[in-house]
Amino acid sequence: MSDTRRLDIAPLSEWGMFTEPRPSVIAGPCSAESEEQLMETARELKEFGINVFRAGIWKPRTHPGSFEGVGAPGLKWMQRVKHELGLKISTEVANEKHVSECLKYGVDMVWIGARTTANPFLVQEIADALKDTGIPVLVKNPVNPDLDLWVGALERLNRAGIRKLGVIHRGFSTAEKIRYRNNPEWQIAIELRSRYPHLPFFCDPSHLAGSREYIMEVSQRALDLGLDGLMVESHCNPSCALSDAGQQLEPRQLREMLYNGLAVRDADCDSPQWKDNINQLRTKIDIIDENLLYMLGSRMKISRQIGEYKRDHNIAILQTSRWDAVLAKVIEKGREYELGEDFLKTVFNAIHEASVEVQDDVLSDKSQD
């Protein structure tokens, strides 16, 4: 299965792109708009240690007529940033033609956007075009929260021999009204991190937040989870930006966030006291988890008994009013234990779905007799 296949990944330290201090940072404007804009922004970013510069050359937009990037001519401006300022340059690619143009102008790294990640045909086209180039590739999560689709894109690139491979978490589209532009769905990022702990992992707080007001808190959350770096949109004059003006930071604002705002967490600690205390706490968690498994198993046995009783009395499995009452009671009781409503809904809805499946199996067994 795809989630168990081992990826052959080169560690970030071998990419030749990033230097200390942590976190690794990719920064630059959402879009390349002019040569002057790129050079000014790049100069300001270089002043405080940014060495990987990003800018969108081709911009996938929802509606025609929106600014869709300057196209290949912008790569000449990027090339100047590289040659005159010594920065590594990176941009988004969505097809083989984009890759060809990037290779022509010496682009150091490319990333695949959320819309492209969702299309296996395009990912394969890009993988084939990048074969044997040695260029690092970052893959943004697909638009929808589909972890297997994300992993599948990584597999296609890895099978093409791309070892300098990483991911960018930029959140997922949602119809719900939330404070951010995209739903973080951090649990999906955590699951991917758990499956591939050595996979270089970036967060794009600009697209996730959708507003510069929230970039700091999203960035801190990403670092708290142990992600390796950030891709942040930064523009010398965001108010005049031709795309995503509201989510770009001025270079000085980015510097303030990186050096005076964010707290970078260590992956581990050598202190014997730390190791002893954390091991004790983890042992407690292990015991609680074992008890949870026992209780869940007991609950499912009762669900099966209920299914048998409903079957014998010809009663439908779903009892919506009953479940609504149970969930309301759980949420109310959960407040006493400082458990959030969204968390409880996620957990207990999953338990309810499993219970329904158990009862459905009971009916299926009877129908096959």
VENNOR-V532740 format. One record per pair of residues at least 12 apart in sequence whose C-alpha atoms are under 6 Angstrom apart, sorted by the first residue. I is the first residue (numbers start at 1). GAP is how many residues later the second one is. D is the distance in Angstrom with one decimal. If there is no record, write none. Layout:
i;gap;d
I;GAP;D
I;GAP;D
//
This chain:
i;gap;d
9;154;4.7
10;153;5.2
10;154;5.2
23;205;6.0
23;206;4.8
24;205;4.3
25;204;5.5
25;205;5.0
25;206;5.9
26;26;5.1
26;27;5.8
26;205;4.6
27;26;5.2
27;27;5.5
27;204;5.8
27;205;4.9
27;206;5.6
28;25;5.4
28;26;4.7
28;27;5.6
28;205;5.2
28;206;4.6
29;26;5.2
29;204;5.1
29;205;4.8
29;206;4.7
30;25;5.6
30;26;5.6
30;203;5.6
31;24;5.1
31;25;4.2
32;23;5.4
32;24;5.7
32;25;5.9
35;42;5.3
41;194;5.9
41;195;4.9
45;206;5.8
51;36;5.0
52;35;5.7
52;36;4.7
52;37;5.9
53;35;5.9
53;36;4.9
54;35;5.9
54;36;4.8
54;37;5.7
55;36;5.5
56;35;5.5
57;12;5.2
57;13;6.0
57;14;5.2
58;13;5.4
88;20;5.8
89;18;5.5
89;19;5.4
90;17;5.9
90;18;5.9
90;19;4.7
90;20;5.2
91;19;5.1
92;18;5.5
92;19;4.8
92;20;5.7
93;19;5.7
94;22;5.9
95;27;6.0
95;31;5.7
96;29;5.9
96;30;5.3
96;33;5.8
109;26;5.6
109;27;5.0
110;27;5.2
111;26;5.4
111;27;4.5
111;28;5.6
112;27;4.9
112;28;6.0
113;27;5.3
114;26;5.2
114;27;5.4
114;28;4.4
114;29;5.2
115;28;5.9
117;25;5.2
118;24;5.0
127;30;4.9
127;33;5.9
131;29;5.5
136;28;4.6
136;29;5.8
137;28;5.0
138;27;5.9
138;28;4.6
138;29;4.9
139;28;4.5
139;29;5.8
140;27;5.7
140;28;4.5
140;29;5.9
141;28;5.7
143;29;5.3
143;30;5.7
144;28;5.5
145;27;6.0
166;33;5.8
166;34;4.6
166;35;5.8
167;34;5.1
168;34;4.6
168;35;5.2
169;34;4.7
169;35;5.9
170;34;4.9
170;37;5.8
170;38;4.9
171;12;5.2
171;13;4.4
171;37;5.1
180;29;4.6
180;30;6.0
181;27;5.8
181;28;5.3
181;29;4.6
182;26;5.0
201;26;5.4
201;27;5.3
202;25;6.0
202;26;5.7
202;27;4.6
202;28;5.1
203;27;4.9
204;26;5.9
204;27;4.8
205;13;5.6
205;14;5.8
206;26;5.8
206;41;5.5
210;37;5.2
211;35;5.4
211;36;4.2
212;35;4.6
220;42;6.0
233;15;5.0
234;14;5.0
234;15;4.6
234;16;5.5
234;17;5.8
235;15;5.3
236;14;5.5
303;52;5.8
304;54;5.9
304;55;5.6
307;52;4.3
//
